[in-house]
Amino acid sequence: MPLLVWRDQLSVGSPEIDGDHKQLIHFVNQLHDAVTEAQSEKIVGKILMELIEYTRDHFAREEKLMQAAGYPDYERHCKIHKALTNKVLRFAQNYLRTPTDQVKRELIDFLAAWLVDHIIKEDRRIGAYMRGKKIWL
């Protein structure tokens, strides 16, 4: 059973951004499954690196859309992205150095909570702005 499930409350109203979020959920679920099934550290590490790379790409797409639309909270949102990226990288480095069960669980818990929290609290604001400007209908 997946750790995270896409639901309509997570939609920001953009097929591109919602698609990115669905893919990020998929990566978190893959990582969760790999850890739960005690797959090799190599497999877990590969999924983790793919998740980090995809997150960077997603943030770049999101920031480009915000900037083009003149999103008023653009700078603050970009700072959040940078801080989240750095935190995920620290978690990943800690995991790669010390792949204990506790570190794995902390990593999965952080990623799952972060993703849902960020979408609901931050990205949905972007969606509301874009719909208000009739950019995303």
C-alpha positions as CSV (number, residue, x, y, z in Angstrom):
1,M,0.0,0.0,0.0
2,P,1.4,3.4,-0.9
3,L,2.5,5.8,1.8
4,L,1.1,8.8,-0.1
5,V,-1.9,8.9,-2.4
6,W,-2.8,11.8,-4.8
7,R,-6.1,13.5,-3.9
8,D,-7.9,16.4,-5.5
9,Q,-7.1,18.6,-2.5
10,L,-3.4,18.6,-3.6
11,S,-4.2,20.0,-7.1
12,V,-2.9,23.5,-7.8
13,G,-4.8,23.7,-11.1
14,S,-2.0,23.3,-13.5
15,P,-1.7,20.0,-15.3
16,E,2.1,20.4,-15.5
17,I,2.6,21.2,-11.8
18,D,0.1,18.6,-10.7
19,G,1.9,16.1,-12.9
20,D,5.2,17.0,-11.2
21,H,3.6,16.6,-7.8
22,K,2.2,13.2,-8.8
23,Q,5.6,12.1,-9.9
24,L,7.2,13.3,-6.6
25,I,4.6,11.3,-4.7
26,H,5.5,8.3,-6.9
27,F,9.2,8.7,-6.0
28,V,8.4,9.0,-2.3
29,N,6.3,5.9,-2.5
30,Q,9.1,4.0,-4.4
31,L,11.6,5.1,-1.7
32,H,9.2,4.0,1.0
33,D,8.7,0.6,-0.6
34,A,12.4,0.1,-1.2
35,V,13.2,0.8,2.5
36,T,10.2,-1.2,3.8
37,E,11.2,-4.2,1.6
38,A,14.8,-3.9,2.7
39,Q,16.1,-3.5,-0.8
40,S,19.8,-2.9,-1.3
41,E,21.3,0.4,-0.3
42,K,22.3,0.8,-4.0
43,I,18.6,0.7,-5.1
44,V,17.5,3.0,-2.2
45,G,20.3,5.5,-3.1
46,K,19.4,5.5,-6.8
47,I,15.7,6.3,-6.0
48,L,16.8,9.0,-3.6
49,M,19.1,10.6,-6.2
50,E,16.3,10.5,-8.8
51,L,13.9,12.1,-6.3
52,I,16.4,14.9,-5.6
53,E,17.1,15.5,-9.3
54,Y,13.4,15.6,-10.1
55,T,12.7,17.9,-7.2
56,R,15.3,20.4,-8.6
57,D,13.7,20.2,-12.0
58,H,10.3,20.7,-10.6
59,F,11.3,23.7,-8.6
60,A,12.9,25.2,-11.7
61,R,9.7,24.8,-13.7
62,E,7.6,26.2,-10.8
63,E,9.8,29.2,-10.3
64,K,9.8,29.9,-14.1
65,L,6.0,29.9,-14.1
66,M,5.8,32.1,-10.9
67,Q,8.3,34.6,-12.4
68,A,6.5,34.8,-15.8
69,A,3.2,35.4,-14.0
70,G,4.6,38.1,-11.7
71,Y,3.8,36.0,-8.6
72,P,4.1,38.5,-5.7
73,D,5.6,36.0,-3.3
74,Y,8.2,34.7,-5.8
75,E,11.3,35.6,-3.8
76,R,10.0,34.0,-0.5
77,H,8.8,30.9,-2.3
78,C,12.2,30.5,-4.0
79,K,13.9,30.8,-0.6
80,I,11.7,28.0,0.6
81,H,12.6,25.9,-2.3
82,K,16.3,26.5,-1.7
83,A,16.0,25.7,2.0
84,L,14.0,22.5,1.3
85,T,16.5,21.4,-1.3
86,N,19.4,21.9,1.2
87,K,17.5,20.0,3.9
88,V,16.8,17.1,1.6
89,L,20.4,17.0,0.5
90,R,21.5,16.9,4.1
91,F,19.1,14.0,4.8
92,A,20.4,12.2,1.8
93,Q,24.1,12.7,2.8
94,N,23.2,11.5,6.3
95,Y,21.5,8.4,4.8
96,L,24.4,7.7,2.4
97,R,26.9,7.9,5.3
98,T,24.8,6.0,7.8
99,P,22.0,3.9,6.2
100,T,20.4,2.8,9.5
101,D,16.8,2.0,9.9
102,Q,16.3,5.1,12.0
103,V,17.9,7.4,9.4
104,K,15.8,5.7,6.6
105,R,12.6,6.2,8.6
106,E,13.4,9.9,9.4
107,L,14.1,10.5,5.7
108,I,10.8,8.9,4.5
109,D,8.8,10.7,7.2
110,F,10.4,14.0,6.4
111,L,9.9,13.6,2.6
112,A,6.3,12.6,2.9
113,A,5.4,15.4,5.4
114,W,7.3,18.0,3.5
115,L,5.8,17.2,0.1
116,V,2.2,17.3,1.3
117,D,2.7,20.3,3.6
118,H,4.5,22.3,0.8
119,I,1.8,21.6,-1.7
120,I,-1.0,22.4,0.6
121,K,0.5,25.5,2.3
122,E,2.6,27.0,-0.5
123,D,1.8,25.7,-3.9
124,R,-1.9,26.0,-3.6
125,R,-1.3,29.7,-3.0
126,I,0.4,29.9,-6.4
127,G,-2.6,28.1,-7.9
128,A,-5.1,30.5,-6.4
129,Y,-3.0,33.5,-7.7
130,M,-2.8,31.9,-11.2
131,R,-6.5,31.2,-11.3
132,G,-7.3,34.7,-10.1
133,K,-5.1,36.1,-12.9
134,K,-6.9,33.7,-15.3
135,I,-3.5,32.1,-16.1
136,W,-4.6,28.7,-15.0
137,L,-8.3,28.1,-15.5
